[in-house]
Amino acid sequence: MTKKSGVTIGIDPAPKGEWKVLGGGDRDQWNERLLNLVTRALPVNQTNVEAISKAASGVFSGVVDMKPADPIEGMLLSQIVVANEAAMNLYRLGWANATEYFEAGTKYLQLADKASRTVAMLTERLDQHRGRGQQQITVKHVTVNADQAMVADQIVSGKGEETIATNLLMAGTDKPMEIIESAPKEAVPVKGGGSEAK
């Protein structure tokens, strides 16, 4: 008879969030896991405890300064710092090999450029997540009727701006404004006046 092995998953029912400044999560299980993954991903000798400690301390000091507000920001910031470390390491290797091994040096520099573009893309995503990367869209709507009366609406959407309902944009555009025919006017006698004798 074989015994089936099972995976036990435990989630802390009372999270303390002592490491939230590193991973953005309220649960330290998440924050510690992210910390371990980032430390292992750094381009340093993983057998040298002193080198890992120094590199991880520097990297996570930067993460703390960037203040991850939630786990998404924690992931993005972790990827940003690891990609930045990789880019810097690849630039170092590229320039170190450029004189003796031109092709190898060139390849390292190309990879460093790719890592730098990754850092830029992740930074844009972080800004979008934080709400700073929102676009502002302005829509102007002008309606001119038969009497040359003009009605204009302006809608601005974006962070910090009031958004006008889009149905105002469509007001009057489904069908043209009706032309009101003037009704025949009848003459109405007016009594009293300035020229009449009293």
ZADO-1210 file (C-alpha; in nm, 4 decimals, padded with zeros to 6 digits):
<atoms>
<atom x="00.0000" y="00.0000" z="00.0000" code="MET" pos="1"/>
<atom x="00.1476" y="00.3324" z="-00.1039" code="THR" pos="2"/>
<atom x="00.0915" y="00.6501" z="00.0842" code="LYS" pos="3"/>
<atom x="00.0051" y="00.9545" z="-00.1220" code="LYS" pos="4"/>
<atom x="00.2054" y="01.2592" z="-00.0362" code="SER" pos="5"/>
<atom x="00.0243" y="01.5883" z="-00.0092" code="GLY" pos="6"/>
<atom x="00.1248" y="01.9490" z="-00.0083" code="VAL" pos="7"/>
<atom x="00.0339" y="02.1495" z="00.2971" code="THR" pos="8"/>
<atom x="-00.0408" y="02.5169" z="00.2444" code="ILE" pos="9"/>
<atom x="-00.0627" y="02.7318" z="00.5518" code="GLY" pos="10"/>
<atom x="-00.1790" y="03.0929" z="00.5462" code="ILE" pos="11"/>
<atom x="-00.1290" y="03.3031" z="00.8545" code="ASP" pos="12"/>
<atom x="-00.4769" y="03.4067" z="00.9788" code="PRO" pos="13"/>
<atom x="-00.3347" y="03.7064" z="01.1662" code="ALA" pos="14"/>
<atom x="-00.0805" y="03.8726" z="00.9351" code="PRO" pos="15"/>
<atom x="00.1683" y="04.1102" z="01.0919" code="LYS" pos="16"/>
<atom x="00.3095" y="04.2655" z="00.7758" code="GLY" pos="17"/>
<atom x="00.6480" y="04.3428" z="00.9342" code="GLU" pos="18"/>
<atom x="00.8199" y="04.3116" z="00.5931" code="TRP" pos="19"/>
<atom x="00.5590" y="04.5007" z="00.3915" code="LYS" pos="20"/>
<atom x="00.8218" y="04.7617" z="00.3039" code="VAL" pos="21"/>
<atom x="01.0007" y="04.4925" z="00.1001" code="LEU" pos="22"/>
<atom x="00.7182" y="04.3093" z="-00.0777" code="GLY" pos="23"/>
<atom x="00.4107" y="04.5273" z="-00.0413" code="GLY" pos="24"/>
<atom x="00.2015" y="04.2473" z="00.1088" code="GLY" pos="25"/>
<atom x="00.0242" y="04.2360" z="00.4430" code="ASP" pos="26"/>
<atom x="00.1404" y="03.8766" z="00.4874" code="ARG" pos="27"/>
<atom x="00.5060" y="03.8174" z="00.5610" code="ASP" pos="28"/>
<atom x="00.4950" y="03.4778" z="00.3890" code="GLN" pos="29"/>
<atom x="00.4637" y="03.6685" z="00.0605" code="TRP" pos="30"/>
<atom x="00.7201" y="03.9323" z="00.1527" code="ASN" pos="31"/>
<atom x="00.9810" y="03.6777" z="00.2654" code="GLU" pos="32"/>
<atom x="00.9261" y="03.4649" z="-00.0459" code="ARG" pos="33"/>
<atom x="00.9801" y="03.7687" z="-00.2701" code="LEU" pos="34"/>
<atom x="01.2885" y="03.8657" z="-00.0688" code="LEU" pos="35"/>
<atom x="01.4367" y="03.5173" z="-00.1158" code="ASN" pos="36"/>
<atom x="01.3596" y="03.5079" z="-00.4890" code="LEU" pos="37"/>
<atom x="01.5191" y="03.8477" z="-00.5490" code="VAL" pos="38"/>
<atom x="01.8269" y="03.7589" z="-00.3446" code="THR" pos="39"/>
<atom x="01.8776" y="03.4401" z="-00.5480" code="ARG" pos="40"/>
<atom x="01.8300" y="03.6309" z="-00.8765" code="ALA" pos="41"/>
<atom x="02.1045" y="03.8853" z="-00.8086" code="LEU" pos="42"/>
<atom x="02.4110" y="03.8448" z="-01.0331" code="PRO" pos="43"/>
<atom x="02.6550" y="03.7755" z="-00.7486" code="VAL" pos="44"/>
<atom x="02.8385" y="03.4634" z="-00.6396" code="ASN" pos="45"/>
<atom x="02.5622" y="03.2759" z="-00.4568" code="GLN" pos="46"/>
<atom x="02.8142" y="03.0771" z="-00.2499" code="THR" pos="47"/>
<atom x="02.9714" y="03.3906" z="-00.1029" code="ASN" pos="48"/>
<atom x="02.7509" y="03.4814" z="00.1947" code="VAL" pos="49"/>
<atom x="02.9197" y="03.8175" z="00.2475" code="GLU" pos="50"/>
<atom x="02.8736" y="03.9218" z="-00.1181" code="ALA" pos="51"/>
<atom x="02.5073" y="03.8151" z="-00.1147" code="ILE" pos="52"/>
<atom x="02.4402" y="03.9967" z="00.2126" code="SER" pos="53"/>
<atom x="02.5996" y="04.3170" z="00.0865" code="LYS" pos="54"/>
<atom x="02.4194" y="04.3080" z="-00.2511" code="ALA" pos="55"/>
<atom x="02.0811" y="04.2143" z="-00.1010" code="ALA" pos="56"/>
<atom x="02.1094" y="04.4858" z="00.1646" code="SER" pos="57"/>
<atom x="02.1759" y="04.7464" z="-00.1032" code="GLY" pos="58"/>
<atom x="01.8985" y="04.6253" z="-00.3313" code="VAL" pos="59"/>
<atom x="01.6364" y="04.6056" z="-00.0594" code="PHE" pos="60"/>
<atom x="01.7354" y="04.9465" z="00.0763" code="SER" pos="61"/>
<atom x="01.6354" y="05.0793" z="-00.2648" code="GLY" pos="62"/>
<atom x="01.3093" y="04.8818" z="-00.2606" code="VAL" pos="63"/>
<atom x="01.2241" y="05.0242" z="00.0834" code="VAL" pos="64"/>
<atom x="01.2833" y="05.3768" z="-00.0527" code="ASP" pos="65"/>
<atom x="01.0481" y="05.3051" z="-00.3459" code="MET" pos="66"/>
<atom x="00.7728" y="05.2087" z="-00.0963" code="LYS" pos="67"/>
<atom x="00.5734" y="04.9201" z="-00.2487" code="PRO" pos="68"/>
<atom x="00.2094" y="04.9763" z="-00.1551" code="ALA" pos="69"/>
<atom x="00.0751" y="04.6339" z="-00.2555" code="ASP" pos="70"/>
<atom x="00.2013" y="04.2952" z="-00.3816" code="PRO" pos="71"/>
<atom x="00.1830" y="04.4096" z="-00.7476" code="ILE" pos="72"/>
<atom x="00.4164" y="04.6984" z="-00.6731" code="GLU" pos="73"/>
<atom x="00.6357" y="04.4597" z="-00.4743" code="GLY" pos="74"/>
<atom x="00.6693" y="04.2311" z="-00.7779" code="MET" pos="75"/>
<atom x="00.7329" y="04.5165" z="-01.0198" code="LEU" pos="76"/>
<atom x="00.9918" y="04.6781" z="-00.7939" code="LEU" pos="77"/>
<atom x="01.1658" y="04.3436" z="-00.7422" code="SER" pos="78"/>
<atom x="01.1816" y="04.2843" z="-01.1164" code="GLN" pos="79"/>
<atom x="01.3056" y="04.6393" z="-01.1731" code="ILE" pos="80"/>
<atom x="01.5951" y="04.6046" z="-00.9293" code="VAL" pos="81"/>
<atom x="01.6946" y="04.2592" z="-01.0584" code="VAL" pos="82"/>
<atom x="01.6792" y="04.3758" z="-01.4230" code="ALA" pos="83"/>
<atom x="01.8831" y="04.6827" z="-01.3309" code="ASN" pos="84"/>
<atom x="02.1440" y="04.4672" z="-01.1559" code="GLU" pos="85"/>
<atom x="02.1596" y="04.2396" z="-01.4604" code="ALA" pos="86"/>
<atom x="02.1965" y="04.5374" z="-01.6964" code="ALA" pos="87"/>
<atom x="02.4783" y="04.6881" z="-01.4920" code="MET" pos="88"/>
<atom x="02.6573" y="04.3521" z="-01.4677" code="ASN" pos="89"/>
<atom x="02.6218" y="04.2943" z="-01.8434" code="LEU" pos="90"/>
<atom x="02.7554" y="04.6430" z="-01.9198" code="TYR" pos="91"/>
<atom x="03.0559" y="04.5685" z="-01.6969" code="ARG" pos="92"/>
<atom x="03.1191" y="04.2380" z="-01.8744" code="LEU" pos="93"/>
<atom x="03.0728" y="04.3999" z="-02.2147" code="GLY" pos="94"/>
<atom x="03.3301" y="04.6722" z="-02.1569" code="TRP" pos="95"/>
<atom x="03.5708" y="04.4302" z="-01.9889" code="ALA" pos="96"/>
<atom x="03.5637" y="04.1977" z="-02.2927" code="ASN" pos="97"/>
<atom x="03.5372" y="04.4622" z="-02.5650" code="ALA" pos="98"/>
<atom x="03.9103" y="04.4950" z="-02.6277" code="THR" pos="99"/>
<atom x="04.0164" y="04.1294" z="-02.6257" code="GLU" pos="100"/>
<atom x="03.6982" y="03.9592" z="-02.7477" code="TYR" pos="101"/>
<atom x="03.5094" y="04.2097" z="-02.9576" code="PHE" pos="102"/>
<atom x="03.2177" y="03.9821" z="-03.0494" code="GLU" pos="103"/>
<atom x="03.1672" y="03.8665" z="-02.6909" code="ALA" pos="104"/>
<atom x="03.1853" y="04.2248" z="-02.5648" code="GLY" pos="105"/>
<atom x="02.9330" y="04.3371" z="-02.8259" code="THR" pos="106"/>
<atom x="02.6944" y="04.0560" z="-02.7300" code="LYS" pos="107"/>
<atom x="02.7154" y="04.1503" z="-02.3599" code="TYR" pos="108"/>
<atom x="02.6408" y="04.5141" z="-02.4464" code="LEU" pos="109"/>
<atom x="02.3392" y="04.4125" z="-02.6571" code="GLN" pos="110"/>
<atom x="02.2040" y="04.2052" z="-02.3693" code="LEU" pos="111"/>
<atom x="02.2665" y="04.4963" z="-02.1326" code="ALA" pos="112"/>
<atom x="02.0633" y="04.7226" z="-02.3605" code="ASP" pos="113"/>
<atom x="01.7756" y="04.4715" z="-02.3581" code="LYS" pos="114"/>
<atom x="01.7861" y="04.4572" z="-01.9788" code="ALA" pos="115"/>
<atom x="01.7842" y="04.8387" z="-01.9651" code="SER" pos="116"/>
<atom x="01.4768" y="04.8498" z="-02.1888" code="ARG" pos="117"/>
<atom x="01.3123" y="04.5983" z="-01.9549" code="THR" pos="118"/>
<atom x="01.3837" y="04.8309" z="-01.6622" code="VAL" pos="119"/>
<atom x="01.2245" y="05.1213" z="-01.8523" code="ALA" pos="120"/>
<atom x="00.9167" y="04.9159" z="-01.9462" code="MET" pos="121"/>
<atom x="00.8677" y="04.7899" z="-01.5897" code="LEU" pos="122"/>
<atom x="00.9058" y="05.1440" z="-01.4566" code="THR" pos="123"/>
<atom x="00.6320" y="05.2629" z="-01.6936" code="GLU" pos="124"/>
<atom x="00.4066" y="04.9804" z="-01.5747" code="ARG" pos="125"/>
<atom x="00.4737" y="05.0758" z="-01.2136" code="LEU" pos="126"/>
<atom x="00.3832" y="05.4372" z="-01.2900" code="ASP" pos="127"/>
<atom x="00.0626" y="05.3215" z="-01.4613" code="GLN" pos="128"/>
<atom x="-00.0236" y="05.1041" z="-01.1629" code="HIS" pos="129"/>
<atom x="00.0349" y="05.3954" z="-00.9299" code="ARG" pos="130"/>
<atom x="-00.1833" y="05.6166" z="-01.1479" code="GLY" pos="131"/>
<atom x="00.0834" y="05.8579" z="-01.2690" code="ARG" pos="132"/>
<atom x="00.0907" y="05.7220" z="-01.6209" code="GLY" pos="133"/>
<atom x="-00.2683" y="05.8087" z="-01.7099" code="GLN" pos="134"/>
<atom x="-00.3373" y="05.9910" z="-02.0298" code="GLN" pos="135"/>
<atom x="-00.5562" y="06.2957" z="-02.0461" code="GLN" pos="136"/>
<atom x="-00.8124" y="06.2932" z="-02.3252" code="ILE" pos="137"/>
<atom x="-01.0005" y="06.6069" z="-02.4304" code="THR" pos="138"/>
<atom x="-01.3073" y="06.5749" z="-02.6521" code="VAL" pos="139"/>
<atom x="-01.4778" y="06.8844" z="-02.7877" code="LYS" pos="140"/>
<atom x="-01.8291" y="06.8705" z="-02.9265" code="HIS" pos="141"/>
<atom x="-01.9788" y="07.1582" z="-03.1224" code="VAL" pos="142"/>
<atom x="-02.3330" y="07.1683" z="-03.2584" code="THR" pos="143"/>
<atom x="-02.4536" y="07.4481" z="-03.4869" code="VAL" pos="144"/>
<atom x="-02.8258" y="07.4714" z="-03.5613" code="ASN" pos="145"/>
<atom x="-03.0100" y="07.6499" z="-03.8429" code="ALA" pos="146"/>
<atom x="-03.0173" y="07.9818" z="-03.6582" code="ASP" pos="147"/>
<atom x="-02.6370" y="07.9691" z="-03.6190" code="GLN" pos="148"/>
<atom x="-02.6623" y="07.9225" z="-03.2437" code="ALA" pos="149"/>
<atom x="-02.3611" y="07.7263" z="-03.1247" code="MET" pos="150"/>
<atom x="-02.3502" y="07.4850" z="-02.8325" code="VAL" pos="151"/>
<atom x="-02.0114" y="07.3585" z="-02.7199" code="ALA" pos="152"/>
<atom x="-01.9261" y="07.0936" z="-02.4610" code="ASP" pos="153"/>
<atom x="-01.5805" y="06.9995" z="-02.3453" code="GLN" pos="154"/>
<atom x="-01.4999" y="06.6732" z="-02.1733" code="ILE" pos="155"/>
<atom x="-01.1678" y="06.6116" z="-02.0045" code="VAL" pos="156"/>
<atom x="-01.0899" y="06.2728" z="-01.8605" code="SER" pos="157"/>
<atom x="-00.7832" y="06.1814" z="-01.6628" code="GLY" pos="158"/>
<atom x="-00.6601" y="06.1774" z="-01.3073" code="LYS" pos="159"/>
<atom x="-00.7955" y="06.4577" z="-01.0949" code="GLY" pos="160"/>
<atom x="-01.0400" y="06.5867" z="-01.3560" code="GLU" pos="161"/>
<atom x="-01.4162" y="06.5735" z="-01.3474" code="GLU" pos="162"/>
<atom x="-01.5556" y="06.3483" z="-01.6173" code="THR" pos="163"/>
<atom x="-01.8717" y="06.4625" z="-01.7910" code="ILE" pos="164"/>
<atom x="-02.1087" y="06.1862" z="-01.8927" code="ALA" pos="165"/>
<atom x="-02.0532" y="06.0796" z="-02.2510" code="THR" pos="166"/>
<atom x="-02.4231" y="06.1077" z="-02.3263" code="ASN" pos="167"/>
<atom x="-02.3704" y="06.4845" z="-02.3299" code="LEU" pos="168"/>
<atom x="-02.1430" y="06.4328" z="-02.6271" code="LEU" pos="169"/>
<atom x="-02.4211" y="06.2666" z="-02.8167" code="MET" pos="170"/>
<atom x="-02.6893" y="06.5186" z="-02.7212" code="ALA" pos="171"/>
<atom x="-02.8435" y="06.6539" z="-03.0380" code="GLY" pos="172"/>
<atom x="-02.6354" y="06.4410" z="-03.2716" code="THR" pos="173"/>
<atom x="-02.8881" y="06.1625" z="-03.3271" code="ASP" pos="174"/>
<atom x="-03.1128" y="06.3911" z="-03.5309" code="LYS" pos="175"/>
<atom x="-03.0761" y="06.7507" z="-03.6379" code="PRO" pos="176"/>
<atom x="-03.2510" y="07.0222" z="-03.4425" code="MET" pos="177"/>
<atom x="-03.6007" y="07.0831" z="-03.5710" code="GLU" pos="178"/>
<atom x="-03.6706" y="07.4118" z="-03.7463" code="ILE" pos="179"/>
<atom x="-03.9593" y="07.5824" z="-03.5757" code="ILE" pos="180"/>
<atom x="-04.1989" y="07.7416" z="-03.8198" code="GLU" pos="181"/>
<atom x="-04.3195" y="08.0810" z="-03.7076" code="SER" pos="182"/>
<atom x="-04.6969" y="08.0907" z="-03.6566" code="ALA" pos="183"/>
<atom x="-04.8888" y="08.3618" z="-03.8438" code="PRO" pos="184"/>
<atom x="-04.9270" y="08.6634" z="-03.6184" code="LYS" pos="185"/>
<atom x="-05.2597" y="08.8340" z="-03.5839" code="GLU" pos="186"/>
<atom x="-05.2866" y="09.2056" z="-03.5242" code="ALA" pos="187"/>
<atom x="-05.4171" y="09.2782" z="-03.1790" code="VAL" pos="188"/>
<atom x="-05.5601" y="09.6227" z="-03.1115" code="PRO" pos="189"/>
<atom x="-05.3967" y="09.8033" z="-02.8251" code="VAL" pos="190"/>
<atom x="-05.5985" y="10.0565" z="-02.6284" code="LYS" pos="191"/>
<atom x="-05.4350" y="10.3500" z="-02.4750" code="GLY" pos="192"/>
<atom x="-05.1333" y="10.4969" z="-02.6184" code="GLY" pos="193"/>
<atom x="-04.9503" y="10.8145" z="-02.6617" code="GLY" pos="194"/>
<atom x="-05.1217" y="10.9718" z="-02.9656" code="SER" pos="195"/>
<atom x="-05.4882" y="10.9009" z="-02.8954" code="GLU" pos="196"/>
<atom x="-05.7032" y="11.1969" z="-02.7792" code="ALA" pos="197"/>
<atom x="-05.8577" y="11.1753" z="-02.4381" code="LYS" pos="198"/>
</atoms>
